[in-house]
C-alpha cells in the first residue's frame, strides 16, 4: 500500500509504503510525477518503508513502466527503511539510475527529509 504524505516541497513525492504495492498504488504516483515535470523540475522521492513486503506482479510491472518512461526526470531518492534488503534495493536503484540515491535507517527519517528537501 502507498500512502502519500506531505513534506511541503513542490518537487518531492513523499510516501509511506507498507504491505504489498499494487498496480493501483503505482497509478496514484504517476500523475504526481507529471505535475512536477510540467513545472520543469526534477522529481525527488522520499519513501518510508514500514512493514513493506513486496509488489504484486502487476504493481511491479506498472512501476517498471513508469520508471522507464520517466527515469531521466528523477532527481534525488531517499529510501527510509528497517531491513537490510531495503538498503540493498536502494543501492541497486542507485546503480541503475543517474539519480542520487541514499538509504536511511527508520530512526533517521528526519535526516532523510532534510536531505531530500535541499
N, C-alpha and C positions, 0 to 999 in steps of 0.2 A: 504494500500500500504506500502511496505517496501522498503526504500531507504538505501542502505549500505553507511556508512560514515567511514572515516579512522581516527583512533586515534593513529596510528603509534605504535601499540603494537601487537606483533605476536600472542598472545593468547587471544586477545579481538575481539569479533564480535560486531561491533557498527552499530546501525541502527536508522533511523528516521522513526517512524511508524505513519501513518495517515489514515484517512478514514476507509475502511474495509480491513482486511487481508485475502487474498485468498490462496488457495492451492498452486498456482504458487509462491506466495510471500514466503511461508514457504519453498518451494523447493529450493529457492535461498540460504537459510541459511544452509541447510543440508550439502552440500559439504564443506562449510567453517568450519563446526564442525569437519568433518573428516580430513581436512587439519591440524587442531590444534591437534587432537587426534593422528594423525600419527607422530607428533613431541613429543609425550609422555608428553603432557601438559594438564592441566585442561583448560576448555573453560570458559572464563569470558564474560559476556554480558553487553553491555551498550545500553539501549533502551530509546530514546527520544519519548515520546508520545505526539504528537501535532495534535489536531483535530482528535484523534483516536476514532472511533465509536465502532467497534467490529470486529469479524471474520465473514467470510462467514461460512456456515456449513462445507463445505469441507476443508476450511482453518483451522477451529478449530480442526477437526478430524486429519488432517495432523500434526498439532502442537502437539497434544496428542501423536501420534505415534512416532514422532521424539524425544520428551521429554522422553517418557517411554523407548525408546531404548538407550538414552544417559544420563539419569539423574545422573548416577554416574561419568560422565565425566565433569560435570559442576562445576565451582568454584564460583566466585562472580557474582552477578547480580545487576546492578544499573538500576532502573526504574526512569526516569525523566518525570514528568507529571504536569498536570494542574488541575486535578479533584480529588475529594475525593475518588471516586470509584476506581481510578487508584492506589491510596495509599492502599486501601483495597485489591486490586488484588495482589499488591506486598507482603502484609502481608500474604495473602493466599498462595502465591508461597513459601514464607519462611517457612510456616508451613508444606508444603508437600515435601520439598526438604531438602537435607543436605547442600545445598549451603548457602552462606552468602548473604542475600538479603537486599537491602536498597532502600528506596524511597526518592527522592529529588524533591523539587519544581523546576519548569522550570527555574526560575531565579537563581537557584543554580547549574546549569548544569556543571559549571567549577569545583565545589566541587565534583560532581559525577564523572567527568572524572579523577580527581586526585585520588579519592578513588579507582576506578576500575583499575587504572594503577599501583597500589602498592600492 
